[in-house]
C-alpha cells in the first residue's frame, strides 16, 4: 500500500518536472523549426540530450550507455530497439549520437505543445491510412539521405509480456535493405521497471542502461534476405537481453 502511494507521488513529480522542462525546451526548438531540415532535428536532438542529462538524474534514473563507439563518424544507420515503456523514446532519441528521428503515431503530433516536439523529432504516420504509411516510408528514406539516423521499434508496440521481446515487424529491415543502410541493434534495460505496464499512473525510480550492438551491413542484400536478417537481429537482441539483464 505504501509503495503504491509513493509510486503515484513519484509519478506526479516526474510528470510535472518533465512538463516544466519541456516548456523551456520548446522555445529554442520552435525557433529552429523555421529552418529546413536537418537543422530542426539537429537542434532538437542536441537540446534533448542535455534535457535528459538533467532530467533523468533528477528523477533518480541515472542512465549508463554502452557500445556508443559502434557509431562510425559520418555513417547513417537504421537503429532498432526493444520497446517497453513510454520512457524509451526520449532516452534513445536523446542518447543516440547525431541527428535521429523515430516513427510515431500521427495522433501524438496533435497533442498541444508536446506535439511540436513529436513533429520535429519524429516522422508521423496514421497506420489506418495506406497513403500515410506509404508517405512515411518516403519520409524515412529522405531522412536517411540527409544523414539522419532512423530509430525504429520493430515490435511495433510496447512489450507488456514477460518475454525479452515481442515478434518483429518487417518495416525496419525493409528500410535498411532498400536503402542499403547498416542496421544497428540496440537494447534498453529497466524502463519497464520504472513504468510497470500493469499499473496505472505509477512509477518507481531505477537505473537505466542503453546498450548499442555492432552494426550489421546490408550492402548487397535484397528483400529475399529480409526474413533471415529479421530473425538474426531478433535472436541477437533476445540473447543479449537475457545475458545482460542483471536485475
N, C-alpha and C positions, 0 to 999 in steps of 0.2 A: 504493500500500500504506500509506504513512504517513498519507495523508488518511483512509483507511478506519479506521485505528486511532484517529486523533484525533477523527474524527466519532463514533465509538462512545463514546469517553470523554466527549465533549461532550454526547452524548445522555443518558448516565447522570447527568452533573452537572445538566442541565436537568430531568430527571425527578425526581431527588431533591430539588432545590430547589422544584419545583412541589409535590411531596407534602408537604414540610415546611411550606410556606406555607399549603397547603390545610388542614392540621390546625389552624392558627391561625385561619383564616377560618371554619372550621366552628363555632367556639364562638358568635360573635355571630349567625351565620346560623341556627343551630339554635334559639337563643333566640327569634329573630324569627319562626320558623316557627309558634309558638303563637298568633300574631295572625292575623286574617283578611286576605285579600288586599285591597288591593295592598301591604300593609305588608311581608310577607316578600320580595316581589320587589324593592321599592324598596331595602330594606336590602341584599339580595344584590347588586344592581347597584352601589350606592354603594360597597360594600366591594370588589366585583370590580374596579371601575375603579381604585381605589388599589392593589389587588393587582397588576394588570397594569402600572401605572405604575412599580412597583418591580421586578417580576419580569422584564419584557422587557428593560430596560437591563442587568440583572444577567446575562442570558444573551447579551448582545451583539446584541439585536434591537430597536433603537430604532424607535418607530412614529411615522410622520408622518400626521396627519389632514388631510383637505381636504374642504371643502364642508359642514362642520357647520352653517353658517349657513342651510342649506336646511331645517333643522328649525324650524318655526314654533312659538313658545311656545303650549302648550295644545292643539296638534294631535296626533292619534294617526295613526300610519302603519303600513301593511304594507310592510316593508322586504325587498327581495330582494337576494341577494348571491351571487357565484360561490363555489364550494366546491372548494378544492384540497388541504387537509390538516387534520389534527386540531387545528391551532392556530387555525383560522378561528373556531370558536365562542367561545372565551374572548376573542379580540381584538375581534370585532364586538360581542358582548354587553357587554363592558366599556366600549367607547368610544361606543356609541350613546347620545345624551343622553336621560335619563329611563329609566323602568322599561321593560323589554322581556323578552319570552320567545321561545324558539325551539321548533321541533317536533323531538323527539328520540325515538330508539328506546326502547321500554319496557325493553329489556334493560339500557340504560345506568343506569336508575334502580335496578337491583338490585345494582350494584357496591358493596361495602362502603365506607362513608364518602363516597366520591366521588358515589355515587348520591343522597345527600341534596342536594347542590348541583344535580344534574340535575333532581330532582323539584321544586325551588323555581324554578330558572331556566328550566325548560322545560315543555312540555306533552308528556307521554309518549304514544306510540302504538305499538300492535302492528299492523304493516301486514298481518299474516296474518289478522287478525280484522276482519271487516266492522263489528261493533259498536264496536270500539275506534277504527276510522277515523272512524265517524260521531260518536262522542263527542269525538274530538279537534277536529272542526270546531265542535261546540258550545262546547268549552272555549276555542278560539281567538277565537270571536265574543264570548264572555263577557269574555275578557282585553281585547279592543279596547274593549268597552263600559265597562270600568273605567279606561280611559286608559292601558293598557299596550300599547306597540308590539309587533307580531308580526314577528319576524325569520325569514325562510324562505330556504332554499336550493333554488331551483326546478330545479336539475339533479338533485336527489334524492340523489345520492351524490357522493363526491369525483371530481373530474375527473382521471383518470390519463392522458389523451391529451395530445398536443402542441398541440391547439387551445385558443383562449382560453376556450371554453365548450362544454359538452355541451348537447344539446337540453333544453328546459324541459318540466316537467310543468304541468298546469293549476292545481293547488291554490292557489298564492299569488294568482293572478289571479282565480280564482273567489271567494276570500275577500275580496279588495279590492272586487270588483264587488258581491257580495252585501251587504256592509256599507257600501258607498258610502264607503270609506276611501281616501284618496290612496295611491298606490303609489310607493314611493321606491326607485329602483335604486341599488345601491352596488357598488363593485368593490374587491377585495383584490388586492394585488400581493406577490409574492415568498414567500408561505408554502410554496409547492411547492419552492422552492429550499432552505428550511430543513429540510423533511422530504420528501426526494425519494421519490416513490411506488415507484420501482424498487429501493430499498434497504431492508433490514431493520435495525431498531434503529440508525439512523444519523441524525445531524442536523448542520447546519452553520449558524453564525450569519450573519444577513443582515438588513439594514434592512427594515422593513415599511411599506407605505403602504396606507391605507384611505381611499378617496375616495367621497363621497356625492354623487349627482347630483340635480338638481332633481326634485321630486315630480311625478307625473302624476295629475291629478284623475280620479276615476271617477264623479263625480256624473252621474246620468242614464244611465250605462251599464247594459246588461243582459248576460245570458250570451251573447247573439248577438255582442256586441263582444269576447268573450274571445279568440278566435284572433288578431284584429288587435292587441289590447293585448299579448298574449304575444309576438307577432312584433316589435312595436315596441320593447318592452323588451329582447328578445334582441339586436336589431340595435344598439340604443343601447349596451348593455353590451359587446358584441363590438367595435364600432368604438372605444369609449372605451378598452378594454383595449389594443387594437393601437396606438392613438395615444399612449398614456401609459406603456406598458411599456418603460422605458428600459434595463433590463439584458438 
